[in-house]
Amino acid sequence: MKKSQPTRMCIACRSRHPQNTLIRFKQEDKEVVAFDGKGRSFYLCDMCVSNEKKINGLVKRFKQNKERFTKLLKELTTDVNACN
């Protein structure tokens, strides 16, 4: 019997995707960081990670430094792509 794939929602576009296709983050103090297995987290899809308008919205929502946040997104997307 095959297990069903967990489905999660992207917080930017609110669309549902298989969990293994999304990038997982968490907010630690005032910084958004890659999820390390502890605490509450949120997901972003590949479309929203590459969408400048969505990134600007997330920068405002989480009160982040835009350059640092976009650098983190690029690092994590390359890590995820390397794993797949």
PDB file of N, CA, C and O in Angstrom, chain B, residues numbered from 101:
ATOM      1  N   MET B 101       0.834  -1.188   0.000  1.00  0.00           N
ATOM      2  CA  MET B 101       0.000   0.000   0.000  1.00  0.00           C
ATOM      3  C   MET B 101       0.880   1.254   0.000  1.00  0.00           C
ATOM      4  O   MET B 101       1.820   1.357   0.789  1.00  0.00           O
ATOM      5  N   LYS B 102       0.579   2.181  -0.866  1.00  0.00           N
ATOM      6  CA  LYS B 102       1.383   3.402  -0.991  1.00  0.00           C
ATOM      7  C   LYS B 102       0.850   4.485  -0.057  1.00  0.00           C
ATOM      8  O   LYS B 102      -0.356   4.717   0.024  1.00  0.00           O
ATOM      9  N   LYS B 103       1.774   5.143   0.646  1.00  0.00           N
ATOM     10  CA  LYS B 103       1.381   6.252   1.520  1.00  0.00           C
ATOM     11  C   LYS B 103       1.017   7.466   0.679  1.00  0.00           C
ATOM     12  O   LYS B 103       1.602   7.697  -0.379  1.00  0.00           O
ATOM     13  N   SER B 104       0.054   8.235   1.155  1.00  0.00           N
ATOM     14  CA  SER B 104      -0.295   9.457   0.432  1.00  0.00           C
ATOM     15  C   SER B 104       0.726  10.547   0.749  1.00  0.00           C
ATOM     16  O   SER B 104       1.279  10.601   1.848  1.00  0.00           O
ATOM     17  N   GLN B 105       0.962  11.407  -0.229  1.00  0.00           N
ATOM     18  CA  GLN B 105       1.917  12.500  -0.098  1.00  0.00           C
ATOM     19  C   GLN B 105       1.272  13.645   0.684  1.00  0.00           C
ATOM     20  O   GLN B 105       0.187  14.089   0.308  1.00  0.00           O
ATOM     21  N   PRO B 106       1.899  14.144   1.763  1.00  0.00           N
ATOM     22  CA  PRO B 106       1.321  15.279   2.496  1.00  0.00           C
ATOM     23  C   PRO B 106       1.247  16.516   1.599  1.00  0.00           C
ATOM     24  O   PRO B 106       2.151  16.773   0.804  1.00  0.00           O
ATOM     25  N   THR B 107       0.172  17.269   1.736  1.00  0.00           N
ATOM     26  CA  THR B 107      -0.029  18.487   0.970  1.00  0.00           C
ATOM     27  C   THR B 107       0.068  19.671   1.906  1.00  0.00           C
ATOM     28  O   THR B 107      -0.511  19.652   2.992  1.00  0.00           O
ATOM     29  N   ARG B 108       0.799  20.710   1.498  1.00  0.00           N
ATOM     30  CA  ARG B 108       0.952  21.921   2.299  1.00  0.00           C
ATOM     31  C   ARG B 108       0.615  23.139   1.447  1.00  0.00           C
ATOM     32  O   ARG B 108       0.577  23.058   0.219  1.00  0.00           O
ATOM     33  N   MET B 109       0.369  24.273   2.112  1.00  0.00           N
ATOM     34  CA  MET B 109      -0.031  25.490   1.414  1.00  0.00           C
ATOM     35  C   MET B 109       1.098  26.518   1.430  1.00  0.00           C
ATOM     36  O   MET B 109       1.738  26.744   2.456  1.00  0.00           O
ATOM     37  N   CYS B 110       1.324  27.126   0.290  1.00  0.00           N
ATOM     38  CA  CYS B 110       2.271  28.236   0.174  1.00  0.00           C
ATOM     39  C   CYS B 110       1.632  29.460   0.829  1.00  0.00           C
ATOM     40  O   CYS B 110       0.473  29.764   0.546  1.00  0.00           O
ATOM     41  N   ILE B 111       2.354  30.167   1.694  1.00  0.00           N
ATOM     42  CA  ILE B 111       1.753  31.311   2.389  1.00  0.00           C
ATOM     43  C   ILE B 111       1.611  32.533   1.501  1.00  0.00           C
ATOM     44  O   ILE B 111       0.852  33.445   1.828  1.00  0.00           O
ATOM     45  N   ALA B 112       2.325  32.572   0.386  1.00  0.00           N
ATOM     46  CA  ALA B 112       2.256  33.746  -0.485  1.00  0.00           C
ATOM     47  C   ALA B 112       1.077  33.658  -1.459  1.00  0.00           C
ATOM     48  O   ALA B 112       0.310  34.613  -1.581  1.00  0.00           O
ATOM     49  N   CYS B 113       0.925  32.530  -2.151  1.00  0.00           N
ATOM     50  CA  CYS B 113      -0.138  32.417  -3.162  1.00  0.00           C
ATOM     51  C   CYS B 113      -1.312  31.570  -2.681  1.00  0.00           C
ATOM     52  O   CYS B 113      -2.347  31.520  -3.344  1.00  0.00           O
ATOM     53  N   ARG B 114      -1.164  30.906  -1.541  1.00  0.00           N
ATOM     54  CA  ARG B 114      -2.207  30.090  -0.927  1.00  0.00           C
ATOM     55  C   ARG B 114      -2.620  28.899  -1.777  1.00  0.00           C
ATOM     56  O   ARG B 114      -3.732  28.390  -1.632  1.00  0.00           O
ATOM     57  N   SER B 115      -1.741  28.453  -2.657  1.00  0.00           N
ATOM     58  CA  SER B 115      -2.023  27.248  -3.442  1.00  0.00           C
ATOM     59  C   SER B 115      -1.419  26.041  -2.726  1.00  0.00           C
ATOM     60  O   SER B 115      -0.449  26.166  -1.978  1.00  0.00           O
ATOM     61  N   ARG B 116      -2.003  24.887  -2.966  1.00  0.00           N
ATOM     62  CA  ARG B 116      -1.549  23.668  -2.306  1.00  0.00           C
ATOM     63  C   ARG B 116      -0.627  22.873  -3.229  1.00  0.00           C
ATOM     64  O   ARG B 116      -0.867  22.753  -4.430  1.00  0.00           O
ATOM     65  N   HIS B 117       0.452  22.326  -2.618  1.00  0.00           N
ATOM     66  CA  HIS B 117       1.448  21.560  -3.353  1.00  0.00           C
ATOM     67  C   HIS B 117       1.889  20.388  -2.489  1.00  0.00           C
ATOM     68  O   HIS B 117       1.693  20.414  -1.274  1.00  0.00           O
ATOM     69  N   PRO B 118       2.486  19.352  -3.093  1.00  0.00           N
ATOM     70  CA  PRO B 118       3.094  18.289  -2.282  1.00  0.00           C
ATOM     71  C   PRO B 118       4.195  18.876  -1.407  1.00  0.00           C
ATOM     72  O   PRO B 118       4.935  19.761  -1.836  1.00  0.00           O
ATOM     73  N   GLN B 119       4.295  18.383  -0.194  1.00  0.00           N
ATOM     74  CA  GLN B 119       5.229  18.950   0.782  1.00  0.00           C
ATOM     75  C   GLN B 119       6.674  18.945   0.289  1.00  0.00           C
ATOM     76  O   GLN B 119       7.423  19.881   0.569  1.00  0.00           O
ATOM     77  N   ASN B 120       7.074  17.904  -0.440  1.00  0.00           N
ATOM     78  CA  ASN B 120       8.480  17.812  -0.861  1.00  0.00           C
ATOM     79  C   ASN B 120       8.840  18.796  -1.980  1.00  0.00           C
ATOM     80  O   ASN B 120      10.015  18.902  -2.332  1.00  0.00           O
ATOM     81  N   THR B 121       7.875  19.514  -2.545  1.00  0.00           N
ATOM     82  CA  THR B 121       8.175  20.499  -3.592  1.00  0.00           C
ATOM     83  C   THR B 121       8.268  21.920  -3.047  1.00  0.00           C
ATOM     84  O   THR B 121       8.609  22.845  -3.784  1.00  0.00           O
ATOM     85  N   LEU B 122       7.971  22.100  -1.772  1.00  0.00           N
ATOM     86  CA  LEU B 122       7.972  23.429  -1.157  1.00  0.00           C
ATOM     87  C   LEU B 122       9.237  23.658  -0.341  1.00  0.00           C
ATOM     88  O   LEU B 122       9.904  22.710   0.075  1.00  0.00           O
ATOM     89  N   ILE B 123       9.557  24.926  -0.117  1.00  0.00           N
ATOM     90  CA  ILE B 123      10.704  25.305   0.699  1.00  0.00           C
ATOM     91  C   ILE B 123      10.172  25.724   2.068  1.00  0.00           C
ATOM     92  O   ILE B 123       9.224  26.504   2.158  1.00  0.00           O
ATOM     93  N   ARG B 124      10.779  25.210   3.119  1.00  0.00           N
ATOM     94  CA  ARG B 124      10.272  25.411   4.472  1.00  0.00           C
ATOM     95  C   ARG B 124      11.131  26.416   5.239  1.00  0.00           C
ATOM     96  O   ARG B 124      12.359  26.327   5.248  1.00  0.00           O
ATOM     97  N   PHE B 125      10.464  27.370   5.879  1.00  0.00           N
ATOM     98  CA  PHE B 125      11.121  28.419   6.659  1.00  0.00           C
ATOM     99  C   PHE B 125      10.504  28.497   8.043  1.00  0.00           C
ATOM    100  O   PHE B 125       9.461  27.902   8.313  1.00  0.00           O
ATOM    101  N   LYS B 126      11.172  29.245   8.915  1.00  0.00           N
ATOM    102  CA  LYS B 126      10.573  29.613  10.195  1.00  0.00           C
ATOM    103  C   LYS B 126      11.070  30.993  10.576  1.00  0.00           C
ATOM    104  O   LYS B 126      12.097  31.454  10.080  1.00  0.00           O
ATOM    105  N   GLN B 127      10.336  31.648  11.458  1.00  0.00           N
ATOM    106  CA  GLN B 127      10.767  32.952  11.938  1.00  0.00           C
ATOM    107  C   GLN B 127      11.367  32.757  13.321  1.00  0.00           C
ATOM    108  O   GLN B 127      10.704  32.286  14.245  1.00  0.00           O
ATOM    109  N   GLU B 128      12.631  33.129  13.442  1.00  0.00           N
ATOM    110  CA  GLU B 128      13.350  32.990  14.703  1.00  0.00           C
ATOM    111  C   GLU B 128      13.694  34.389  15.184  1.00  0.00           C
ATOM    112  O   GLU B 128      14.446  35.109  14.527  1.00  0.00           O
ATOM    113  N   ASP B 129      13.152  34.770  16.319  1.00  0.00           N
ATOM    114  CA  ASP B 129      13.216  36.142  16.804  1.00  0.00           C
ATOM    115  C   ASP B 129      12.626  37.039  15.718  1.00  0.00           C
ATOM    116  O   ASP B 129      11.428  36.957  15.447  1.00  0.00           O
ATOM    117  N   LYS B 130      13.432  37.891  15.093  1.00  0.00           N
ATOM    118  CA  LYS B 130      12.903  38.748  14.028  1.00  0.00           C
ATOM    119  C   LYS B 130      13.431  38.367  12.661  1.00  0.00           C
ATOM    120  O   LYS B 130      13.178  39.074  11.686  1.00  0.00           O
ATOM    121  N   GLU B 131      14.159  37.265  12.568  1.00  0.00           N
ATOM    122  CA  GLU B 131      14.763  36.828  11.312  1.00  0.00           C
ATOM    123  C   GLU B 131      14.035  35.619  10.750  1.00  0.00           C
ATOM    124  O   GLU B 131      13.619  34.735  11.499  1.00  0.00           O
ATOM    125  N   VAL B 132      13.882  35.577   9.440  1.00  0.00           N
ATOM    126  CA  VAL B 132      13.367  34.392   8.760  1.00  0.00           C
ATOM    127  C   VAL B 132      14.567  33.538   8.386  1.00  0.00           C
ATOM    128  O   VAL B 132      15.502  34.012   7.740  1.00  0.00           O
ATOM    129  N   VAL B 133      14.532  32.272   8.799  1.00  0.00           N
ATOM    130  CA  VAL B 133      15.649  31.360   8.555  1.00  0.00           C
ATOM    131  C   VAL B 133      15.107  30.043   8.004  1.00  0.00           C
ATOM    132  O   VAL B 133      13.901  29.795   8.027  1.00  0.00           O
ATOM    133  N   ALA B 134      16.007  29.213   7.516  1.00  0.00           N
ATOM    134  CA  ALA B 134      15.620  27.874   7.053  1.00  0.00           C
ATOM    135  C   ALA B 134      15.132  27.065   8.255  1.00  0.00           C
ATOM    136  O   ALA B 134      15.641  27.228   9.364  1.00  0.00           O
ATOM    137  N   PHE B 135      14.169  26.213   8.039  1.00  0.00           N
ATOM    138  CA  PHE B 135      13.603  25.407   9.119  1.00  0.00           C
ATOM    139  C   PHE B 135      14.627  24.384   9.579  1.00  0.00           C
ATOM    140  O   PHE B 135      15.244  23.697   8.765  1.00  0.00           O
ATOM    141  N   ASP B 136      14.805  24.287  10.911  1.00  0.00           N
ATOM    142  CA  ASP B 136      15.804  23.371  11.467  1.00  0.00           C
ATOM    143  C   ASP B 136      15.181  22.219  12.248  1.00  0.00           C
ATOM    144  O   ASP B 136      15.894  21.489  12.937  1.00  0.00           O
ATOM    145  N   GLY B 137      13.870  22.046  12.154  1.00  0.00           N
ATOM    146  CA  GLY B 137      13.223  20.927  12.830  1.00  0.00           C
ATOM    147  C   GLY B 137      12.542  21.291  14.132  1.00  0.00           C
ATOM    148  O   GLY B 137      11.870  20.446  14.724  1.00  0.00           O
ATOM    149  N   LYS B 138      12.693  22.517  14.598  1.00  0.00           N
ATOM    150  CA  LYS B 138      12.087  22.925  15.861  1.00  0.00           C
ATOM    151  C   LYS B 138      11.210  24.149  15.643  1.00  0.00           C
ATOM    152  O   LYS B 138      11.590  25.070  14.921  1.00  0.00           O
ATOM    153  N   GLY B 139      10.049  24.158  16.261  1.00  0.00           N
ATOM    154  CA  GLY B 139       9.171  25.321  16.195  1.00  0.00           C
ATOM    155  C   GLY B 139       8.194  25.267  15.037  1.00  0.00           C
ATOM    156  O   GLY B 139       8.118  24.278  14.309  1.00  0.00           O
ATOM    157  N   ARG B 140       7.450  26.349  14.884  1.00  0.00           N
ATOM    158  CA  ARG B 140       6.454  26.457  13.814  1.00  0.00           C
ATOM    159  C   ARG B 140       7.131  26.934  12.539  1.00  0.00           C
ATOM    160  O   ARG B 140       8.121  27.666  12.577  1.00  0.00           O
ATOM    161  N   SER B 141       6.584  26.509  11.421  1.00  0.00           N
ATOM    162  CA  SER B 141       7.213  26.854  10.152  1.00  0.00           C
ATOM    163  C   SER B 141       6.161  27.247   9.126  1.00  0.00           C
ATOM    164  O   SER B 141       4.959  27.154   9.377  1.00  0.00           O
ATOM    165  N   PHE B 142       6.637  27.687   7.965  1.00  0.00           N
ATOM    166  CA  PHE B 142       5.758  28.010   6.850  1.00  0.00           C
ATOM    167  C   PHE B 142       6.451  27.625   5.558  1.00  0.00           C
ATOM    168  O   PHE B 142       7.663  27.413   5.526  1.00  0.00           O
ATOM    169  N   TYR B 143       5.668  27.538   4.494  1.00  0.00           N
ATOM    170  CA  TYR B 143       6.175  27.054   3.211  1.00  0.00           C
ATOM    171  C   TYR B 143       6.024  28.098   2.117  1.00  0.00           C
ATOM    172  O   TYR B 143       5.112  28.924   2.151  1.00  0.00           O
ATOM    173  N   LEU B 144       6.938  28.051   1.136  1.00  0.00           N
ATOM    174  CA  LEU B 144       6.860  28.859  -0.078  1.00  0.00           C
ATOM    175  C   LEU B 144       7.064  27.943  -1.278  1.00  0.00           C
ATOM    176  O   LEU B 144       7.899  27.039  -1.248  1.00  0.00           O
ATOM    177  N   CYS B 145       6.288  28.188  -2.337  1.00  0.00           N
ATOM    178  CA  CYS B 145       6.448  27.400  -3.564  1.00  0.00           C
ATOM    179  C   CYS B 145       7.513  28.045  -4.454  1.00  0.00           C
ATOM    180  O   CYS B 145       7.926  29.181  -4.221  1.00  0.00           O
ATOM    181  N   ASP B 146       7.947  27.309  -5.469  1.00  0.00           N
ATOM    182  CA  ASP B 146       8.987  27.797  -6.391  1.00  0.00           C
ATOM    183  C   ASP B 146       8.534  29.036  -7.157  1.00  0.00           C
ATOM    184  O   ASP B 146       9.336  29.933  -7.416  1.00  0.00           O
ATOM    185  N   MET B 147       7.254  29.090  -7.521  1.00  0.00           N
ATOM    186  CA  MET B 147       6.726  30.230  -8.271  1.00  0.00           C
ATOM    187  C   MET B 147       6.852  31.520  -7.453  1.00  0.00           C
ATOM    188  O   MET B 147       7.251  32.555  -7.986  1.00  0.00           O
ATOM    189  N   CYS B 148       6.515  31.459  -6.172  1.00  0.00           N
ATOM    190  CA  CYS B 148       6.547  32.652  -5.320  1.00  0.00           C
ATOM    191  C   CYS B 148       7.971  33.068  -4.972  1.00  0.00           C
ATOM    192  O   CYS B 148       8.245  34.254  -4.791  1.00  0.00           O
ATOM    193  N   VAL B 149       8.873  32.106  -4.878  1.00  0.00           N
ATOM    194  CA  VAL B 149      10.275  32.415  -4.583  1.00  0.00           C
ATOM    195  C   VAL B 149      10.888  33.230  -5.721  1.00  0.00           C
ATOM    196  O   VAL B 149      11.753  34.072  -5.481  1.00  0.00           O
ATOM    197  N   SER B 150      10.449  32.986  -6.953  1.00  0.00           N
ATOM    198  CA  SER B 150      11.003  33.704  -8.099  1.00  0.00           C
ATOM    199  C   SER B 150      10.189  34.935  -8.491  1.00  0.00           C
ATOM    200  O   SER B 150      10.562  35.642  -9.427  1.00  0.00           O
ATOM    201  N   ASN B 151       9.085  35.204  -7.795  1.00  0.00           N
ATOM    202  CA  ASN B 151       8.210  36.335  -8.114  1.00  0.00           C
ATOM    203  C   ASN B 151       8.587  37.545  -7.260  1.00  0.00           C
ATOM    204  O   ASN B 151       8.422  37.520  -6.040  1.00  0.00           O
ATOM    205  N   GLU B 152       9.090  38.597  -7.894  1.00  0.00           N
ATOM    206  CA  GLU B 152       9.558  39.792  -7.188  1.00  0.00           C
ATOM    207  C   GLU B 152       8.460  40.439  -6.348  1.00  0.00           C
ATOM    208  O   GLU B 152       8.720  40.896  -5.235  1.00  0.00           O
ATOM    209  N   LYS B 153       7.244  40.480  -6.869  1.00  0.00           N
ATOM    210  CA  LYS B 153       6.129  41.103  -6.157  1.00  0.00           C
ATOM    211  C   LYS B 153       5.792  40.339  -4.872  1.00  0.00           C
ATOM    212  O   LYS B 153       5.510  40.950  -3.841  1.00  0.00           O
ATOM    213  N   LYS B 154       5.821  39.019  -4.935  1.00  0.00           N
ATOM    214  CA  LYS B 154       5.553  38.186  -3.757  1.00  0.00           C
ATOM    215  C   LYS B 154       6.664  38.356  -2.720  1.00  0.00           C
ATOM    216  O   LYS B 154       6.398  38.406  -1.519  1.00  0.00           O
ATOM    217  N   ILE B 155       7.903  38.443  -3.189  1.00  0.00           N
ATOM    218  CA  ILE B 155       9.033  38.617  -2.272  1.00  0.00           C
ATOM    219  C   ILE B 155       8.913  39.949  -1.534  1.00  0.00           C
ATOM    220  O   ILE B 155       9.152  40.013  -0.328  1.00  0.00           O
ATOM    221  N   ASN B 156       8.542  41.015  -2.255  1.00  0.00           N
ATOM    222  CA  ASN B 156       8.354  42.312  -1.605  1.00  0.00           C
ATOM    223  C   ASN B 156       7.270  42.246  -0.540  1.00  0.00           C
ATOM    224  O   ASN B 156       7.412  42.847   0.525  1.00  0.00           O
ATOM    225  N   GLY B 157       6.197  41.527  -0.813  1.00  0.00           N
ATOM    226  CA  GLY B 157       5.129  41.358   0.171  1.00  0.00           C
ATOM    227  C   GLY B 157       5.608  40.616   1.402  1.00  0.00           C
ATOM    228  O   GLY B 157       5.248  40.972   2.524  1.00  0.00           O
ATOM    229  N   LEU B 158       6.415  39.586   1.201  1.00  0.00           N
ATOM    230  CA  LEU B 158       6.939  38.821   2.334  1.00  0.00           C
ATOM    231  C   LEU B 158       7.937  39.633   3.149  1.00  0.00           C
ATOM    232  O   LEU B 158       7.991  39.510   4.373  1.00  0.00           O
ATOM    233  N   VAL B 159       8.728  40.464   2.471  1.00  0.00           N
ATOM    234  CA  VAL B 159       9.685  41.334   3.174  1.00  0.00           C
ATOM    235  C   VAL B 159       8.924  42.261   4.112  1.00  0.00           C
ATOM    236  O   VAL B 159       9.326  42.453   5.260  1.00  0.00           O
ATOM    237  N   LYS B 160       7.830  42.833   3.630  1.00  0.00           N
ATOM    238  CA  LYS B 160       7.011  43.710   4.481  1.00  0.00           C
ATOM    239  C   LYS B 160       6.329  42.928   5.591  1.00  0.00           C
ATOM    240  O   LYS B 160       6.306  43.363   6.742  1.00  0.00           O
ATOM    241  N   ARG B 161       5.778  41.779   5.247  1.00  0.00           N
ATOM    242  CA  ARG B 161       5.031  40.968   6.214  1.00  0.00           C
ATOM    243  C   ARG B 161       5.899  40.538   7.396  1.00  0.00           C
ATOM    244  O   ARG B 161       5.461  40.580   8.545  1.00  0.00           O
ATOM    245  N   PHE B 162       7.122  40.127   7.105  1.00  0.00           N
ATOM    246  CA  PHE B 162       8.015  39.650   8.158  1.00  0.00           C
ATOM    247  C   PHE B 162       9.029  40.695   8.602  1.00  0.00           C
ATOM    248  O   PHE B 162       9.906  40.404   9.416  1.00  0.00           O
ATOM    249  N   LYS B 163       8.914  41.919   8.070  1.00  0.00           N
ATOM    250  CA  LYS B 163       9.796  43.036   8.438  1.00  0.00           C
ATOM    251  C   LYS B 163      11.268  42.629   8.297  1.00  0.00           C
ATOM    252  O   LYS B 163      12.041  42.706   9.252  1.00  0.00           O
ATOM    253  N   GLN B 164      11.638  42.191   7.077  1.00  0.00           N
ATOM    254  CA  GLN B 164      12.980  41.701   6.795  1.00  0.00           C
ATOM    255  C   GLN B 164      13.773  42.702   5.972  1.00  0.00           C
ATOM    256  O   GLN B 164      13.212  43.597   5.339  1.00  0.00           O
ATOM    257  N   ASN B 165      15.078  42.534   5.992  1.00  0.00           N
ATOM    258  CA  ASN B 165      15.972  43.253   5.093  1.00  0.00           C
ATOM    259  C   ASN B 165      15.859  42.568   3.731  1.00  0.00           C
ATOM    260  O   ASN B 165      16.085  41.363   3.625  1.00  0.00           O
ATOM    261  N   LYS B 166      15.513  43.324   2.695  1.00  0.00           N
ATOM    262  CA  LYS B 166      15.228  42.729   1.388  1.00  0.00           C
ATOM    263  C   LYS B 166      16.421  41.989   0.799  1.00  0.00           C
ATOM    264  O   LYS B 166      16.258  40.881   0.289  1.00  0.00           O
ATOM    265  N   GLU B 167      17.616  42.572   0.855  1.00  0.00           N
ATOM    266  CA  GLU B 167      18.792  41.931   0.278  1.00  0.00           C
ATOM    267  C   GLU B 167      19.102  40.614   0.979  1.00  0.00           C
ATOM    268  O   GLU B 167      19.387  39.609   0.329  1.00  0.00           O
ATOM    269  N   ARG B 168      19.047  40.626   2.299  1.00  0.00           N
ATOM    270  CA  ARG B 168      19.331  39.422   3.079  1.00  0.00           C
ATOM    271  C   ARG B 168      18.295  38.337   2.797  1.00  0.00           C
ATOM    272  O   ARG B 168      18.637  37.163   2.657  1.00  0.00           O
ATOM    273  N   PHE B 169      17.035  38.736   2.717  1.00  0.00           N
ATOM    274  CA  PHE B 169      15.942  37.787   2.496  1.00  0.00           C
ATOM    275  C   PHE B 169      16.046  37.154   1.106  1.00  0.00           C
ATOM    276  O   PHE B 169      15.878  35.943   0.970  1.00  0.00           O
ATOM    277  N   THR B 170      16.319  37.951   0.081  1.00  0.00           N
ATOM    278  CA  THR B 170      16.439  37.394  -1.273  1.00  0.00           C
ATOM    279  C   THR B 170      17.665  36.485  -1.379  1.00  0.00           C
ATOM    280  O   THR B 170      17.627  35.484  -2.094  1.00  0.00           O
ATOM    281  N   LYS B 171      18.741  36.817  -0.682  1.00  0.00           N
ATOM    282  CA  LYS B 171      19.931  35.969  -0.665  1.00  0.00           C
ATOM    283  C   LYS B 171      19.605  34.616  -0.027  1.00  0.00           C
ATOM    284  O   LYS B 171      20.021  33.572  -0.529  1.00  0.00           O
ATOM    285  N   LEU B 172      18.860  34.639   1.081  1.00  0.00           N
ATOM    286  CA  LEU B 172      18.449  33.404   1.753  1.00  0.00           C
ATOM    287  C   LEU B 172      17.586  32.558   0.827  1.00  0.00           C
ATOM    288  O   LEU B 172      17.776  31.345   0.746  1.00  0.00           O
ATOM    289  N   LEU B 173      16.649  33.176   0.134  1.00  0.00           N
ATOM    290  CA  LEU B 173      15.777  32.438  -0.787  1.00  0.00           C
ATOM    291  C   LEU B 173      16.587  31.779  -1.900  1.00  0.00           C
ATOM    292  O   LEU B 173      16.341  30.623  -2.246  1.00  0.00           O
ATOM    293  N   LYS B 174      17.554  32.510  -2.462  1.00  0.00           N
ATOM    294  CA  LYS B 174      18.378  31.958  -3.538  1.00  0.00           C
ATOM    295  C   LYS B 174      19.208  30.776  -3.041  1.00  0.00           C
ATOM    296  O   LYS B 174      19.341  29.767  -3.734  1.00  0.00           O
ATOM    297  N   GLU B 175      19.765  30.908  -1.837  1.00  0.00           N
ATOM    298  CA  GLU B 175      20.568  29.807  -1.267  1.00  0.00           C
ATOM    299  C   GLU B 175      19.710  28.568  -1.074  1.00  0.00           C
ATOM    300  O   GLU B 175      20.116  27.461  -1.429  1.00  0.00           O
ATOM    301  N   LEU B 176      18.518  28.759  -0.508  1.00  0.00           N
ATOM    302  CA  LEU B 176      17.668  27.617  -0.222  1.00  0.00           C
ATOM    303  C   LEU B 176      17.116  26.980  -1.481  1.00  0.00           C
ATOM    304  O   LEU B 176      16.952  25.760  -1.525  1.00  0.00           O
ATOM    305  N   THR B 177      16.826  27.762  -2.501  1.00  0.00           N
ATOM    306  CA  THR B 177      16.320  27.173  -3.743  1.00  0.00           C
ATOM    307  C   THR B 177      17.405  26.371  -4.443  1.00  0.00           C
ATOM    308  O   THR B 177      17.113  25.335  -5.042  1.00  0.00           O
ATOM    309  N   THR B 178      18.637  26.823  -4.381  1.00  0.00           N
ATOM    310  CA  THR B 178      19.722  26.037  -4.989  1.00  0.00           C
ATOM    311  C   THR B 178      19.965  24.759  -4.193  1.00  0.00           C
ATOM    312  O   THR B 178      20.278  23.723  -4.780  1.00  0.00           O
ATOM    313  N   ASP B 179      19.826  24.813  -2.856  1.00  0.00           N
ATOM    314  CA  ASP B 179      19.979  23.627  -2.027  1.00  0.00           C
ATOM    315  C   ASP B 179      18.882  22.618  -2.325  1.00  0.00           C
ATOM    316  O   ASP B 179      19.154  21.422  -2.431  1.00  0.00           O
ATOM    317  N   VAL B 180      17.647  23.086  -2.461  1.00  0.00           N
ATOM    318  CA  VAL B 180      16.514  22.200  -2.750  1.00  0.00           C
ATOM    319  C   VAL B 180      16.668  21.583  -4.130  1.00  0.00           C
ATOM    320  O   VAL B 180      16.414  20.392  -4.307  1.00  0.00           O
ATOM    321  N   ASN B 181      17.083  22.380  -5.111  1.00  0.00           N
ATOM    322  CA  ASN B 181      17.274  21.860  -6.461  1.00  0.00           C
ATOM    323  C   ASN B 181      18.414  20.857  -6.523  1.00  0.00           C
ATOM    324  O   ASN B 181      18.369  19.914  -7.313  1.00  0.00           O
ATOM    325  N   ALA B 182      19.429  21.050  -5.703  1.00  0.00           N
ATOM    326  CA  ALA B 182      20.549  20.115  -5.667  1.00  0.00           C
ATOM    327  C   ALA B 182      20.124  18.758  -5.072  1.00  0.00           C
ATOM    328  O   ALA B 182      20.634  17.710  -5.468  1.00  0.00           O
ATOM    329  N   CYS B 183      19.189  18.799  -4.123  1.00  0.00           N
ATOM    330  CA  CYS B 183      18.701  17.574  -3.483  1.00  0.00           C
ATOM    331  C   CYS B 183      17.788  16.781  -4.408  1.00  0.00           C
ATOM    332  O   CYS B 183      17.760  15.552  -4.350  1.00  0.00           O
ATOM    333  N   ASN B 184      17.040  17.479  -5.264  1.00  0.00           N
ATOM    334  CA  ASN B 184      16.066  16.790  -6.152  1.00  0.00           C
ATOM    335  C   ASN B 184      16.687  16.302  -7.382  1.00  0.00           C
ATOM    336  O   ASN B 184      16.010  15.708  -8.221  1.00  0.00           O
TER     337      ASN B 184
END
